[in-house]
Amino acid sequence: MNTSTLIAPPALVRRAEQQDTQAIQALDSAHYIHPFTDHAGLASRGARVITHADNIYVWDSEGKKILDAMSGLWCVNAGYGRKELADAAYQQMMTLPFYNSFFNTTNVPAVQLAAKLATLAPKVGERSFKHVFFSSSGSESNDTNVRMVRRYWDLLGQPARKVIISRENAYHGSTMAGASLGGMSGMHAQGDLPIPNITHIHQPYFAENGKAGESRADFGVRAARWLEEKILAIGAEKVAAFIAEPVQGAGGVIIPPETYWPEIQRIVDKYGILLISDEVICAFGRLGHWFAYEKFGYKPDLVTFAKGVTSGYIPLGGVMVGNRVAEVLIDKGGEFNHGYTYSGHPVACAVALANIELIEREGLVQRVRTDTGPYLAECFESLNAHPLVGEAQSCGFVAGMSLVRHKPTQAAFDPDLGVGMICRAHCFNNGLIMRAVGDRMIISPPLVMTRAQIDEMMALIRRCLDATLADLRAQGALA
């Protein structure tokens, strides 16, 4: 079959009732290599074709309405269908669709956005953020962090400080440097990763690494001290930085104990290493603050952002560069030999400005912190009563729950059963997008979600848990 003749290009923008799903799936299988996908498996069943969206819902090419509890991919903070963001993109495209930031040039939206972000990033202690480096994604931003951190130490006459410490099961992107910073073994198994001078410590996940009889508070301190042990094993004079997500997102919404970040701060201060807060997921209201480091009270030197800065409408990422680093790079560094074609893209920056204005106008950050976030926490915690749920936790507008074989002992399922994927299939079949990370189910809803929509989502989650439980009982998979 010649798949190139299946659909004329104008058909690709038609609404669901006009789509030829099988034809699109055939084109997809023939030409589109997806991220993080088993393509042979996908071709055998056909991709789900999403055609349009509004508020917190998306529709597929069969006309099915689905509640998107993952905000696309952690990013559609302001919800779908926001005309203000489309208008901002259109107006900027008609004014200046592109110009680069090389060759001593700039553009108005990039300058305005950098200044706006500097006002949003709270000063913690003596550290503040006045400078921004723009990229197109979180992955590019974390590559930038590696370049900045190593350049910083070179300029200070300490070139041996090259090692960056991260955490197992962390996600920091999919480029060579980003995937190396991340601690996911499946990613490291492809591409000879990690690259040199990047190493990892255990994640602060109590269910996995806590000891019998140990309190969460004690575990948080012990988990943080894994960083100190690693620093001492390497030699403090060789360690450049520690990078971590405030809450690990793609790793399964791993929420550290309250004692974790204060101890991390003590350790990085003691040894003088830089602290990088990867807030690609957690910034722009996701945890009830513009930046999550404010919630946890630590003092980063660099902050990675992307996703929610434009609500995912246009690709944009960047690094908030703290004064400690920026002053050295600017005053001592001369030319910084790093950058991207789309650094400070005027359309992306214009959409980001409109998105931030929208979030401010509708009070979404405050709403998550004081209203819908606490309500979601109350609702999500109630899932702990379900016989399949080992532990359900939330933080702002991210939440995760583990599915267990035996609730009293928290015994896990055989990984070969794919319990998380069974549950995810029930979610899609019942009009809900919920992500499976192993046997841990996670959500990250749009910040515009109302209490009534939280109730709607929770009813769908319970229905899917019940359906999964019935399947597992029928298989005799429960203890």
Phi, psi and omega in degrees: 000133175274096186293339182292344180258005184292322185222132171287145184310320180301333181295338184292343181254007180288161179283173191304316185292348181255357185278145171260094188301314183296324179293318179295318179298322179293317176298318180300312181295328184282333192227338192254116174269115185274155172288142174048056187221139168276102190288329177294317178295319180295318181297329182290335182242342180087139180288149171285126185260110177269128188249324179202171187206158175201134177060251179247014186240148169236160178235143177261178186289351174265004179085009182281130177271131185230129175283120185269093180276007178246007180050047184075268173221066180069012196239337188276066186300320184272003180083167182276158172077026181276106184298329181301324182284321176295320180295320179298318178296315182297313182298320180289323178298325180280345181262302177211094185291330178197141157204151184277167178253015173278178169057038175062037177239164177210179174218157189297311181300323180296317179295314181296321180292317178301316179295320180294316179298325178297329178282334182276331183282112185290145174283130178242114184064226181273356186263134178218170184235117178242352187233149182224137170248129183260145174223196178250354185198168174294322179300311178298323181295320179287329169300317178300319179301318179300315180296315183294315183298314182289326175294319179304311183289326175301314182294334178272006178076025179233062185294344179288342179282089181239339188285131174247129181259134177231199182232149173299144178069010174280157174234122180231020177121181187235005171286175181301315179284317181298315180292330177290318177298321175297160184241035183264119186298325180297326177285322179292337182288347180239123175098016177057052181252159000281162174291164184300153174069028170231129182221172191221152173241171180295153177278154181276061183252105187299318183297332182265321190243358178287155179260154177302129178082357181275134177284159177297322180298314179295322179297319180302318178292316181296319180296320178296325183288349170299328177295315180296320178299319180292319178301315182292326179292324181279322189107116185304329182291351179253352186266126182267316189197162169241130178243138179201151170278141175305312169234126180291122186271286183297340176286354176123022185055069179266110185262117183287154173299157183298337181279352188290304187292323175301323179287323174301316180299317179301319185289313181294326177293319182299320185258001174070020181271158180283150179242122180251122177259109180275102185248031178304322177269318196276347183277176174060044171095351186302323179252017178087013176218157176299319174228138190288337179300333177294320180298317185268352171077021177258173190236086181285160174264332180222141179232118178277134176221162176185217173037270188293348181297329175243010190055027176077002184290326178222139178297128176200137174217181179176181178229124168282122186254112180295158185302324181305318181275316185299319183296323179290313181299320185281313188280331186243349194269342186064219181285130176266107189277068182202145177162175184228153176309319186261016174300122180070033180304125187298323180290315179299317181292324177296319178294320178299317178299317178294322179294316178296319177299318179297314180298320177294313183299320182269000176061037187290324180295312179297322181297316178296321183291320191246346186234282188288329177296307176300325179292317176299319179300316179298315181292316184291323179298331180296342178292346177298341179280347182287138184296343181267345188266123177280313178204133176241126182225153174218163176209108186062236180249040163232149181204152179212151177218141178266141176259126187235153181283325183222107189299315182301324182257356183061027181295136183276162173281158169299123182305332181294341178290332181062047185298321178300320179289328174298314180295318180299321178297319176296324178299308180299319181295336180255015174080039181219132172261115177223138186266143175253126172242096191062232177258029176245125182260132186229155176224158177204075191288161172302143184290346179280354182303134179268172176299320179298322179287329172298318177299317179299315179297316182296323177297320177293319179299314180297320179298319182287323175297317179297319180293321177295317179300316180297319177300314183291325176295319179296329179275351184069031186268357182264150180288000000 
